[in-house]
Amino acid sequence: MSLRNSLQQTFRRLSGELLPEALENAGHRIAGLRKRLDHLNCSLAERALPADRKSRVSELSLDHKARKAGQKSARLTSVKAAKKTRSGKEA
C-alpha cells in the first residue's frame, strides 16, 4: 500500500467515523460548559446585589416585562361596576 493510499484511508476513517462522534461530544461539552457558566453568573449576580435592592430590582424587572408585553402600566386598578335598574338595564 502506498503512502498516498494509506493517508486517504486514514482520512476517510477519521472523517467518516471519528469526526462526527468528536463533534457530537464537543456539542455536549459546550452545552455543559454554558450551563455551568450560567450558574456561576447567577451566583455572582446574587452575591453582588445588596439585600435592600433586591426587591426594587424585582419590581423594575416586572415593570419592564409588562411594558414589553404591551401594557401601559403594571399597576392593577379597580373598576366599579355600573349600577343596574330594576328593568335590568344599566343606569
Secondary structure per residue as TSV (DSSP state, phi and psi in degrees):
chain	resnum	aa	ss	phi	psi
A	1	M	-	360.0	133.0
A	2	S	-	-78.6	164.6
A	3	L	H	-61.9	-40.0
A	4	R	H	-61.7	-47.3
A	5	N	H	-63.5	-39.3
A	6	S	H	-64.0	-43.0
A	7	L	H	-66.9	-40.2
A	8	Q	H	-62.8	-42.5
A	9	Q	H	-64.8	-42.7
A	10	T	H	-63.5	-43.0
A	11	F	H	-62.1	-43.7
A	12	R	H	-61.4	-41.8
A	13	R	H	-65.0	-43.5
A	14	L	I	-64.5	-46.4
A	15	S	I	-74.5	-29.4
A	16	G	I	-87.5	-35.0
A	17	E	I	-111.7	-53.4
A	18	L	I	-81.5	-36.6
A	19	L	H	-63.7	-49.1
A	20	P	H	-59.2	-39.1
A	21	E	H	-66.1	-41.8
A	22	A	H	-64.1	-41.0
A	23	L	H	-65.8	-39.1
A	24	E	H	-64.4	-44.3
A	25	N	H	-63.8	-38.1
A	26	A	H	-64.0	-38.6
A	27	G	H	-61.9	-40.7
A	28	H	H	-67.3	-38.8
A	29	R	H	-66.8	-40.9
A	30	I	H	-64.8	-42.1
A	31	A	H	-62.6	-41.7
A	32	G	H	-65.3	-39.8
A	33	L	H	-65.6	-42.0
A	34	R	H	-61.0	-41.4
A	35	K	H	-63.5	-43.1
A	36	R	H	-65.6	-40.7
A	37	L	H	-66.8	-38.3
A	38	D	H	-62.5	-42.3
A	39	H	H	-63.4	-43.5
A	40	L	H	-63.2	-43.5
A	41	N	H	-61.3	-44.2
A	42	C	H	-63.2	-40.5
A	43	S	H	-63.8	-44.7
A	44	L	H	-65.4	-39.8
A	45	A	H	-65.1	-39.2
A	46	E	H	-62.5	-40.9
A	47	R	H	-73.8	-30.5
A	48	A	H	-78.3	-22.2
A	49	L	S	-90.4	120.7
A	50	P	-	-63.2	149.8
A	51	A	H	-60.4	-36.0
A	52	D	H	-72.5	-16.0
A	53	R	H	-97.5	-12.3
A	54	K	H	-59.9	-42.8
A	55	S	H	-66.6	-37.9
A	56	R	H	-67.0	-40.9
A	57	V	H	-63.8	-40.8
A	58	S	H	-63.1	-43.6
A	59	E	H	-62.6	-44.3
A	60	L	H	-64.1	-37.5
A	61	S	H	-64.0	-43.0
A	62	L	H	-65.8	-40.5
A	63	D	H	-62.0	-42.4
A	64	H	H	-62.7	-43.8
A	65	K	H	-63.6	-38.8
A	66	A	H	-65.6	-43.3
A	67	R	H	-64.4	-38.7
A	68	K	H	-65.7	-31.9
A	69	A	T	-79.6	-3.6
A	70	G	T	99.6	6.3
A	71	Q	-	-86.2	140.6
A	72	K	S	-75.8	-33.9
A	73	S	-	-143.5	141.4
A	74	A	S	-86.7	-7.5
A	75	R	S	-76.1	141.8
A	76	L	-	-87.8	138.4
A	77	T	-	-123.3	147.1
A	78	S	-	-90.7	146.3
A	79	V	-	-118.8	126.5
A	80	K	-	-81.7	136.7
A	81	A	-	-75.7	145.9
A	82	A	-	-72.2	142.1
A	83	K	-	-77.5	141.0
A	84	K	B	-105.5	145.5
A	85	T	-	-86.1	178.7
A	86	R	T	-64.3	-27.6
A	87	S	T	-77.6	-5.6
A	88	G	S	92.6	1.3
A	89	K	-	-94.9	153.6
A	90	E	B	-73.9	146.1
A	91	A	-	-90.2	360.0
